[in-house]
Amino acid sequence: MPNCGAFVLLAAAAMSGCRAEAVPRRVSAIKVTAPLVPPGGSLIEGAGATFPAALYSEWFRMYTGHHPDRVVAYDAVGSGEGIRRFIGRDVGDDERVDFGASDAAMRDDEIAAVPTGAVLVPLTAGSVALAYNLPNLRGGLRLSREAYVGIFLGTIRTWNDPRIARSNPSVALPDLTITTVVRQDGSGTTFAFTKHLDAVSETWRGQYGAATLVDWPGNSMRASGNEGVAGRIKQAIGSIGYVGYEFARKAALQTARLENRAGQFVGPEPKSAAAAFSEVPLPDNLRLYVPDPSRADAYPIVTLTWVLLYRHYDNPRKSDEIRDLFRWCLNDGQQYADGLGYAPLPPGIVRQSLAALDRVQ
């Protein structure tokens, strides 16, 4: 087999000198170029969450660099669409995937809809940041629980509201209308954010609860994907939105320090996200949510993100390659998480995730 191939995640590149087979282009929230598969090579296709897309891109690029006969293609289309394609009901041949990805673990009824059975494997973790656009604001912004819940309930409408000002006594807050930027697609990032709001606000819990798709109250702009939300925030002065920390950082957006359960104001950096998971055991079904971390150094809005694998694959080669790919992500790949804005998994969760991979046949 020639030592050449293609590396794909949200974009594709092929090494010259190889005869290759084109794969049809996929439509996604982030445009994907058709991957090229070398003769005798194989294609692993996935779709789902935008939240981990930056890390997956780096992981898959590095992995295929060591396995030039394999191409990994991933469509960052959102968690809801990723689960739909993974279940495979009423999807076209061009939408079928070898794995899904979601920041909201599949429910029991969704798992039951997968004929071959499903295995959920946590791969990484991270923070949902509240990023804002106040270009003339000097000093960082701190938001109490009362403040950020009120903003997204639509009951706090201006930036100089006393409920925001109380936590920012030395900051000159503008008399400017607040516009929230939210997701318009089914989203695991939305689920993580609303899971937290559900945990800390009785009003939110009574009206909305935790969901992947919300009919947002107040003055809201809607966008698809984490990248879309970050782009809207960057363009709209006076806006604030929830977005994966790595997307806020990439877009050079300001992010608020949020009041956590211990009453401390903490930023969304990887270290504070990792603290949220450091002392929480992972249940046997691997569906762990930490909607309101208790540690004083923990950021309050965090999530694991899962890959969704079939328990049984028709092709033994495919199952071997998928296990090998995600073993690499769990072992060698964790060291690259922090540098891209994600939290490496604690060793205990890595061990349980590796054990879950062994159930894939």
N, C-alpha and C positions, 0 to 999 in steps of 0.2 A: 504494500500500500504506500503511495507517495506521501512524503512528509509535508503535506500542505493541507489547508482547510480554511474554514471561515469561522469567525467569532461573532456572535450576535447577541445583543440585548438592546432594544430600542434603535439599533442601527446595525449594519452588517459590513464586514470587510472580508475580502477573499484574497488569499495569497496568489500571486501570479504563477503561471505555469501549470495550473491544474485544470483539467476538464471537470466541469461541475454541472450539477443538476439544479435547476431553479425551483424554488418552492413558492407557491402563490403568495402574493402580498396580503398581509393581514391589516384590517382596519382597527385602529385603536386610538385611545385618548392621546397617546404619544406616538407619532408617526414611526412606523417600522419599515425598514427596507427589506426586500425579499432576500432571505439567506441563501447561500450557495453551499451545497453538500458535496464533498469530494467523492469520487468513485469508491464504492465500497464502504463509505462512511455512514454515519447515522445522524438523525435530527431528533432532538428532544425539545418539545414545544410546551410552553406554559403561558398562563395568562392570569391576571388578577391585580392585586393591590399596587397602588402607586407609591404608598408609603415606603416600602423597602427597595424601590426600583434602583436608586443610586448604588446601593450596596450590591444588589443582585448583578447590576451591570459590571461592576468591578470583579466580583466573584467569578461570574461566568466567563469573562474575558481571560482571567488568569487560569481558570480550569481548562478552558479549551486550548490555551497556550501549551499545556502539558499533554493534551489529548487532541492532536490536530485532526484526527479522523471523526471528531464529534462536534456538532454544532448545537448550541443552546439558544433558542429563540424565545423571547418573553415579551408579551404584549401587556403594557401597564394600562389596563382598562378599568381598574377599580375592583374592590373586593367583591361587590355584588355580582358584577359581570363575570369575575373569575370563578365564583362558586357556580354560577349558571352554566358556564362552559364545562366546568369539571363534572358536574352532574350529567351533562350531556343530553338532557331531554330537550327535544325540539331545537337542536342546534344543527347547522349545516356542517358538511365535511370539512370546510375550510375554517371552522371555529373549534373543532375538536382539539383537545389538549392532552398531553401526557401528565401534566400536573397543574393544579390551581394554586392560587396564593391569596391569602386574606388576613386582614388585621382583626377580623371578627371570626372566632372559631366557628366551624359549622355546627348548627343545631342538630339534635338527635333526628328530627324529621328529615333534614337535608342529608344526613349520613345514610339514613334508611332508603333514600331515593337513589343511591348509587348501587347498581346491581352487583358489582364486583366487591363491594365493601370499600371503606375509606380509612386511611391512616393520616392523622393530623400530626405534623412535626413542627414544633417551634424552631425557628432558625435565628432570629435576632430580636432585639427590643429597641425601643426608642421613645422619645417624648413627642407629644402633640403641643407645639408652641402656640402661643397667642402673639402673632406678629402684627405690628401696627405701622401706620404711615403718618407720623407727625414730624415733619422735617425741621421745624423750628424749636422743637422741644429740647431743652438742655437738661441733661441728666437722664438716667434710666427711669422707666415707668414701673411702678409697683402696683399690682392689683390685688385687693383683698378678695376673699370669696364672695362677699356681698357685691363687690363691684363687678367682677367678671360674670357672675351669674346674672346680675341685673342687666348688663350690656347685652347678653345673648337672649334674655327674656324680652328685651325691648323696653324695659322699664327705666333704664338709664340711657338718656338720649344725647347728652352733650358731654364733651370731654372735661369741662370744668364742674361737673356735678360734684356736690360735696362728698358723696360716697366714694368717689375716686380721689378727690383732693385730700381726704383724711390720711391716706397712706403715702401721700406725696407732698408733704408740707413745704418743701423747698423748691418745688417745681412749678413754673408758671404754666398752668394748663390752659389751652386755648378755648374760647367760647365758640366751639365748632361742633357741628352735628356729627354724631357717630354713625358710621355705616359698617355693618358687619358683612364679612365675605364668607360665604358658606358653600358647601358642596351641593351640586344639583344631581349628582349621580349616586347610586348605592355605594357606600363607602365605609370601610373598616375604620378609617380615621374619624369619621363622624360617629361611629359606634363607640370608639374609645373615649371621645370627648363627651358624648351624651351619657355614657356609662358613669363618668365622673360627675357630671351635673346631676344625674339621678341619685348618686350617693350623697351629695352634699346639699341638695336643695329640695325641700319638700314640695315647693311650688313647681319646680321642673318635673319632679317625679309624678305629681298629680296630673300634669297637663301633657307631658310628652314622653317621659321615660327614656330608656336607652334604645336607640334605633340606628340603622344604617342609612336611613333616608328620613328627613324631617321637614315639615312645613314650617319653616323658621318664622318666628314673629319679628316685628319691628322693621327697621329700615335695612334690608339685606340685598346684597348682590350675590349672584350664584355663578359658580364656575365648576368645570369638570377637572377632577384630578388634583393632587397636591400642587403640581406645577401650575395649573390654571388658577388656583386660589392665590398662590404666591404672586403670580403675574398681576392679578387684579389688585391685590394690596399695594404692590409697587406703583401702580398707576393712579390710585385713588387716595388723595390726601384726606385724612380724617377717618380712614378705614382701619378695621381690625378684623383678623380672621384666624381660624384655627388651621394649622398646617404642620406636617411633619417637620421637625427641627432642621433636618438636613436640607430641606427645600428653602426654609427661611434663611438659613446660613448661606446657601448658594446664591440666593437673590439679594444678599446683603441687606436683609430686612432687620429692623429692630424687634427684639422680643421682650415681652414683659416678664418680670419676676413675679411669681404667683405665691399667694399665701397657702401654705400646706397645712395639713392636719395638726401639726405641732405649733402652728402660728408663726412659722418662719417664712420669709420671702426667698424663694429659690428659683434659679434660672433653669432652662431646659437642656443644659449641656449633658453629654453622655454619662459623666460621673454621677450626676444627680438622678438620672434615669436608672442606672445600674443599682443605685442604693435602694430604689423602690422594690427591686426583685431579690435583693441579697438574702433576705431572711424569710422568704415566703415559699413554702413547699409546693411543688408542682403535683397536682392530683394525677391519679392513674390514667385518666382520659386525656391528659395534657392540655386541658382547657383551663387556663389560669387567667383570671382578671384581678388586677390590683387597682380598683377604682379610686381608692383614697389611701395612699401609703402612709404608714405611721411614723417612719423614721424622720428625725428632724432635718436630715440632709437630703431627703428625697423630694424630687419634683412631683407635683401632685397628679399630673395627667400623663400616664405612660401606657404603653401597650406592648405585648408580644406580637409577633407576626408569624403566621404559620404557612408552610407549604402543605398542599392537599394532595395526597398520593393514593392511587388505587391499591387495594390490598392484593389484588391479583392482576397481572398484566398478561396478555395473550402471548407476548413475545418474550422469552427468557432473556434474550440479549438486552431488551429494553429495560427490564426490571433490574438487571445487573448494573447497567449504566446509570440508571436513576439512583440506585443505592450508592454507587460510587461517587456520583456528583454531590449528593447532599451529605455524605460522610466527609468529603473534602470541605464543604462549607462549614460544617460543625467543628471540625478539627483544625485544619490549617486556616480556614477563612475567618475565624473569630478575631484574629489579631488585627484585621483591617477595619473592623467595625467602628472603633472609636475615631479613627482618622476621618471617617466619612460622616460623623455625626450620629452614629448609632451606639447602642450599649451592647458590649459583648455579653453573651449569656453566662450566668453563673455555672460553675462546673457541674453542679447537681442536675441542672436542667439539660446541659449538654449530654450527660450520661443517659438521661431518660429519653432524650430525642434520638440518640444513637440506638438505644434499645427498640424504639418504635420503628426505626428503619428496618430492623431485622424482621418485622412482621410483613414487609412488602415482598411478595413473591412473583 
